[in-house]
Amino acid sequence: MTENEISKIVIGLAIDVLKALGPGLLENATKECLFYKINQFGLYIEKRELHANKI
């Protein structure tokens, strides 16, 4: 599978998730739903946690 094919799949899944959830849901919840859909599709991804540095 090429990078373009993977990109089309992921973008399509992201659009499906956003259409299903509607506007206003927190970003973390949306990311979790997208993570679930991508895994259900059969693609393997890893979660990466980013932490902001507070001064």
Contacts in CASP RR format, 6 or more apart in sequence:
PFRMAT RR
TARGET T0000
AUTHOR 0000-0000-0000
METHOD contacts of the structure
MODEL  1
MTENEISKIVIGLAIDVLKALGPGLLENATKECLFYKINQFGLYIEKREL
HANKI
6 43 0 8 1.000
9 41 0 8 1.000
9 43 0 8 1.000
10 38 0 8 1.000
10 43 0 8 1.000
13 34 0 8 1.000
13 37 0 8 1.000
13 38 0 8 1.000
13 41 0 8 1.000
14 34 0 8 1.000
16 37 0 8 1.000
17 30 0 8 1.000
17 33 0 8 1.000
17 34 0 8 1.000
17 37 0 8 1.000
18 30 0 8 1.000
20 33 0 8 1.000
21 29 0 8 1.000
21 30 0 8 1.000
21 33 0 8 1.000
35 45 0 8 1.000
35 47 0 8 1.000
38 45 0 8 1.000
39 45 0 8 1.000
END
